[in-house]
Amino acid sequence: MLDRLFNKALSLSINGEEISFHTLAEFEFALGGRTNVPASKLADLIMLSPDELKREAKSIKTVEKRFVDILSRSIEQPGEIGRLVREVDIQVFSNDYEWRSIFKALNNEDEAYDELRRVAVVKYMQYLRSRQDVIKQTYKIKAKELGRASEAARPTPGPVEETRDQFKETSIFDSMSLEAPPDLTAGAQLTRLPKGEAVTIRPRSNADFDMRLSKHHFVFRNHAVRELVDELGNAHVIGPGKNIIGRDSVCNVVVDAALRDVSRMHLIIEPLEGGALRFTDLSSHGTFLPSGLLPASEG
C-alpha cells in the first residue's frame, strides 16, 4: 500500500540502535508487528478487576480520541502533524514494543519524517484497538465466571444480583466494538477498513453499494452526483476533495445525531481521478465496505 521511495534513507535512533528505512513500506512493515498486545500485558489484564478493566478502557478511549483528532487535523493541514504529535505528552505512549522510544525518536526529526509520523500514529491506534479488544474479551470472561459463581451461590439472590449489576454497564465496551456487523443481504460480505489507513476502491459507475458506519446502514450512490444515503433516508452529497463524515458540526458531511454510533469524525471520503474513491476510517466503531470492492491485499 505504501511504496514511496525516499530520496535518501531515513534513520531513527531507538534505544541506541540506528534503524534505516528506504521506503514507507519498510517502515510500515517494521511497525506492523507491534500492533498486537504482548503476552505480558495479557497476563496483567487478566488480573484486573471489572472496575479496573472499565477504567483502563476509558483511559484508552480518551487517548484514541486524541489521535483521531491528530489524524483528521493533519489531513486538513498536512504540514502540522509533527507539531501535533509533539504536543502529546510522551508518557501517554505505552512502553510496549518500544512505542514510547519510537515517538521520542520521531519527535527529534524534521518535517522530512512527517509521513513516518503519520504511519506511526496509524499503527499506534491499531495497537490501542487491539488492547481495547483484549479488555473487552477479558471483561466477558469475568462476566461468565461470575455467572457460574452466582449459580453455585443460590439461594442468596440479594448479593448475587448486586454483583451481577456491575456487568450491566457495558457502554464503554460497546463503543469499541471490533466485530463486523451482520450481512446486509444473504450474499453480502462486509470488511472493516483498517483504522487510519487510506484505502482506495474503484466501484462501478452509475451503481449503488451498501456499507455501514458502525451498525448503521448507508448506501453509496456512485452516480454523476455522488451521494451517501443514511438509514433515515437523508442524502448527503459527496463533493470534490476531502469529505469528512461524522456527527460533529465541524464535518462537511454532518449525519443525523440520531445515528449515535457514528463517531464525531467517523470517515473521510475523497473522490479521485478515474472514478476511484479513497476511504480513511477515523472511527471507534468502524467503517465496513463490501469485501469485493477492497484490494486483495486489504480485504
C-alpha positions in Angstrom: 0.0 0.0 0.0 2.8 2.4 0.9 5.6 2.2 -1.7 7.1 5.7 -1.8 10.9 5.7 -2.2 12.7 8.3 -0.1 15.3 10.5 -1.7 17.7 9.1 1.0 17.4 6.6 3.7 15.7 7.9 6.8 17.2 6.7 10.1 15.8 6.6 13.6 17.8 6.0 16.8 15.7 3.8 19.0 17.3 3.0 22.4 20.7 3.4 20.9 20.1 1.3 17.8 20.2 3.0 14.5 17.5 1.8 12.1 17.2 3.0 8.5 14.2 2.9 6.1 14.3 3.4 2.3 10.5 3.3 1.8 7.4 3.9 3.7 6.5 0.3 3.1 9.6 -0.7 5.1 8.6 1.5 8.0 5.0 0.2 7.9 6.3 -3.4 7.9 8.6 -2.7 10.9 5.7 -1.3 12.9 3.2 -4.0 11.7 4.3 -6.5 14.3 3.8 -4.0 17.1 0.0 -3.7 16.9 -0.9 -6.8 18.9 -0.9 -6.9 22.7 2.2 -8.7 24.1 1.7 -11.8 26.3 3.0 -9.9 29.4 0.2 -7.4 29.0 -2.4 -10.1 28.6 -1.4 -11.6 31.9 -1.6 -8.2 33.6 -5.1 -7.6 32.2 -6.4 -11.0 33.4 -5.5 -9.9 37.0 -7.6 -6.7 36.9 -11.0 -6.4 38.5 -14.0 -5.5 36.4 -13.9 -1.9 37.6 -10.2 -1.7 36.8 -10.9 -3.0 33.3 -13.5 -0.3 32.8 -11.1 2.4 33.9 -8.4 1.0 31.6 -10.9 1.0 28.7 -12.0 4.6 29.4 -8.4 5.7 29.5 -7.6 4.1 26.2 -10.7 5.6 24.6 -9.6 9.1 25.7 -6.1 8.6 24.1 -7.7 7.2 21.0 -9.9 10.2 20.6 -6.8 12.4 20.8 -5.1 10.5 17.9 -8.2 10.6 15.8 -8.2 14.3 16.2 -4.5 14.4 15.2 -5.1 12.4 12.1 -8.1 14.4 11.0 -6.4 17.7 11.6 -3.2 16.5 9.8 -5.3 15.6 6.7 -6.6 19.1 6.6 -3.2 20.6 7.4 -0.6 18.2 6.1 2.4 20.2 7.5 1.1 20.2 11.1 1.4 16.5 12.1 4.9 17.0 13.6 3.7 19.8 15.9 0.5 17.9 16.8 2.4 14.7 17.7 5.0 16.7 19.8 2.1 18.2 21.8 1.2 14.8 23.1 2.8 14.0 26.5 5.4 11.3 25.7 4.2 9.4 28.8 0.9 8.8 27.1 2.6 6.3 24.8 3.0 2.7 26.0 6.4 1.2 26.6 5.2 -2.0 24.9 7.2 -2.7 21.8 9.2 0.5 22.4 6.4 2.7 21.2 7.4 5.5 23.5 11.0 5.4 22.2 9.8 5.3 18.6 7.8 8.5 19.1 10.6 10.1 21.1 12.9 9.5 18.1 10.3 10.8 15.6 9.9 14.0 17.7 13.6 14.7 17.3 13.3 14.8 13.5 12.2 17.5 11.0 9.3 17.6 8.5 11.1 15.0 6.2 9.8 12.5 8.7 6.1 13.6 8.6 5.0 10.6 6.5 6.7 8.3 9.0 4.9 10.1 11.8 1.5 9.5 10.2 2.2 5.8 9.7 3.4 5.6 13.3 0.1 7.3 14.6 -2.0 4.9 12.5 -0.1 1.8 13.7 -0.3 3.0 17.3 -4.0 3.5 17.0 -4.2 -0.1 15.8 -2.3 -1.2 18.8 -4.7 0.7 21.0 -7.6 -1.1 19.3 -6.0 -4.4 20.0 -5.8 -3.5 23.7 -9.4 -2.5 23.6 -10.4 -5.8 22.2 -8.4 -7.8 24.8 -10.0 -5.7 27.6 -13.5 -6.4 26.2 -12.9 -10.1 25.9 -11.3 -10.3 29.4 -14.4 -8.5 30.8 -16.6 -11.0 29.1 -14.7 -13.9 30.6 -15.0 -12.4 34.1 -18.8 -12.0 33.5 -19.1 -15.7 32.6 -17.1 -16.6 35.7 -19.4 -14.5 37.8 -22.4 -16.2 36.2 -21.2 -19.6 37.1 -20.3 -18.5 40.7 -23.7 -16.9 41.1 -25.4 -20.1 40.1 -23.4 -22.0 42.7 -24.2 -19.4 45.3 -28.0 -19.7 45.1 -30.3 -19.2 47.0 -28.7 -15.9 48.0 -30.4 -13.6 45.4 -29.6 -10.2 47.1 -25.8 -10.2 47.0 -25.7 -12.2 43.7 -28.0 -9.7 41.9 -25.9 -6.8 43.2 -22.7 -8.5 41.8 -24.4 -9.1 38.5 -25.4 -5.5 38.2 -21.8 -4.4 37.9 -21.6 -6.1 34.5 -24.7 -4.3 33.1 -22.7 -1.1 32.5 -21.0 -2.1 29.2 -21.4 1.0 27.1 -17.7 1.7 27.4 -17.1 -1.6 25.6 -19.9 -1.2 23.1 -18.1 2.0 21.8 -15.1 -0.1 21.0 -16.8 -2.9 19.0 -14.5 -4.7 16.7 -16.9 -7.2 15.3 -18.2 -7.0 11.7 -21.9 -6.2 11.5 -24.3 -8.8 10.2 -24.5 -9.1 6.4 -26.9 -6.7 4.7 -28.2 -9.5 2.4 -27.7 -13.2 2.3 -24.7 -12.9 -0.1 -23.2 -9.7 1.1 -19.9 -9.7 2.9 -18.5 -6.6 4.6 -14.9 -6.0 5.7 -13.8 -3.5 8.3 -11.4 -0.8 7.0 -8.1 -0.6 8.7 -8.2 2.4 11.0 -6.4 5.5 9.9 -5.2 4.0 6.6 -6.3 5.3 3.3 -7.9 2.6 1.2 -8.7 3.2 -2.5 -11.6 1.4 -4.2 -13.0 1.5 -7.7 -16.7 1.0 -7.7 -18.8 0.7 -10.9 -20.1 3.9 -12.3 -23.9 4.6 -12.0 -24.3 1.9 -9.4 -25.0 1.7 -5.7 -23.3 -0.2 -2.9 -24.2 -0.9 0.7 -21.9 0.0 3.5 -22.0 0.6 7.3 -20.8 3.2 9.6 -20.7 1.1 12.8 -24.1 -0.6 13.0 -25.8 2.0 10.8 -26.7 1.1 7.2 -25.7 3.5 4.5 -26.0 3.4 0.7 -23.3 5.0 -1.5 -24.8 6.2 -4.8 -21.9 6.3 -7.3 -23.6 8.4 -10.0 -22.8 11.7 -11.7 -23.7 13.3 -8.4 -22.3 11.1 -5.7 -24.4 10.7 -2.5 -24.2 8.9 0.8 -27.7 8.0 1.9 -28.2 7.1 5.6 -30.8 4.6 7.0 -33.1 7.5 7.8 -33.3 8.4 4.1 -31.1 11.5 4.3 -28.9 12.0 1.2 -25.6 13.7 1.7 -23.7 14.9 -1.4 -20.1 13.8 -1.7 -18.3 16.6 -3.5 -14.7 17.0 -4.8 -11.9 17.0 -2.3 -11.9 15.5 1.2 -15.4 14.9 2.7 -15.3 14.4 6.4 -18.3 12.4 7.6 -19.5 12.4 11.2 -21.9 13.8 13.8 -19.7 16.8 14.7 -20.7 20.2 13.2 -17.1 20.7 12.0 -17.6 17.9 9.4 -18.6 19.0 5.9 -20.9 16.0 5.8 -22.9 16.0 9.1 -25.1 13.0 9.7 -28.1 13.0 11.9 -27.5 13.0 15.7 -29.9 10.1 16.0 -27.2 7.8 14.4 -25.5 7.7 17.7 -22.9 5.0 16.9 -21.5 7.2 14.1 -18.4 8.8 15.5 -17.9 12.6 15.9 -15.4 12.4 13.0 -16.0 9.0 11.5 -14.8 8.8 7.9 -13.1 10.7 5.1 -14.2 10.0 1.5 -12.2 11.6 -1.2 -13.1 11.2 -4.9 -10.0 10.6 -7.1 -9.4 10.7 -10.9 -10.7 7.9 -13.0 -13.7 7.2 -10.7 -11.8 5.9 -7.8 -12.6 6.7 -4.2 -10.3 7.0 -1.2 -11.8 6.0 2.2 -10.0 6.7 5.5 -11.7 5.4 8.7 -11.2 7.5 11.8 -13.8 6.0 14.0 -14.0 3.9 17.1 -16.9 1.8 15.8 -15.6 1.1 12.4 -16.4 1.5 8.7 -17.5 -1.6 6.7 -17.4 -1.8 2.9 -18.3 -4.7 0.6 -15.3 -7.1 0.6 -15.4 -7.3 -3.2 -14.6 -3.6 -3.5 -11.4 -3.8 -1.5 -8.0 -4.5 -3.0 -6.9 -8.1 -2.4 -4.1 -7.1 -0.1 -6.5 -5.2 2.2 -9.7 -7.4 2.1 
